[in-house]
Amino acid sequence: MSATTPIATQCHGYTPVPMALMTPDEVPAVDLYRRDLNTGRLQLYRAANVPITQDDLNKLAETQINWLYAAEIDPDEMQMVIRRKLDALVRDDSVGIRDRFRKLNDIVTEVLSSAFEVNNTDEIVSSSAEIGQLAVRVLCEDEMTAGDLISLMHHDFQTATHSLNVAYMMVILARKMHLVPDSELSAVAAAGILHDIGKLSVSDRILSKNDRLQRREQRVAQKHPALGFNRLCRRVDISFAQLMVIYQHHERMHGRGYPVGACDDEIHPWARLCSVVNVFDSLISNRPYRKRYPLHEAISMMDEHLSDGLDQEMYRCWKQYILKK
Ligand SMILES: [Fe+2]
């Protein structure tokens, strides 16, 4: 998958079929279409009666085609297949942890991008819960070093990718801090995935602007924690702690954050956790207006300018993890 190209997975009336989970013997026996990368139109790629070989799958991967489309598959059935295969992939200890993580990351980034793309809150919330469980299983199985984790994550700045990165890092930091019992780590991961969901209500023009935002635009962008809170606060499948991550992840310990300028203990511990890794991931990610900073430079910048608003104990713990060889 391309690390820099946002991939539109939605094509009205067609069900996306992810290539990363397919093997030649498991390709669905229906007509499959591929999307022309230039025009966005679907073209017949393979008729139902023609087999797909491993070579074909490799060629698709080389051309950065990650999804094919089918008109005759029930989307719910496809979702079940994806979930079953992801689950099997995560459990398969004959495959190295790095490969499992890489594949998991590829698939869930696509699934999440797709849900964010169509602004489907229900899908995002249910995906986040499932992805949270899968991510925790992989992340907890083996001590993944910071270098491993970061080299495996993608650093383009898209809300879905960023959210996933934040989720992974929140799980690592929550474990290091012994903040929650292991049984709650998947809820922490889900909170990470959801933390920026309010950005779905902020115009793309502002979110992907190439220059720094003007004051007025900044005020609009800064509404995303409250917008996210409003979007999810009436749901019964979101916990108070998760809601606080969404609402308070831009609050700062010194009270100069937003939306309300809460400080110290007024900020929920899960939100403080999110703030630390959110700042870090923003620095190590490409933004529309700047390139990403190398790891050590990102930590220096946090030390010099940004860490005073963060929970100091959490920041120290994160820094120790990142700088550990
Ligand atoms: Fe945010």
Residues whose N, C-alpha, C, O or C-beta is under 5 A from the ligand:
A	BS01	LIG	D196
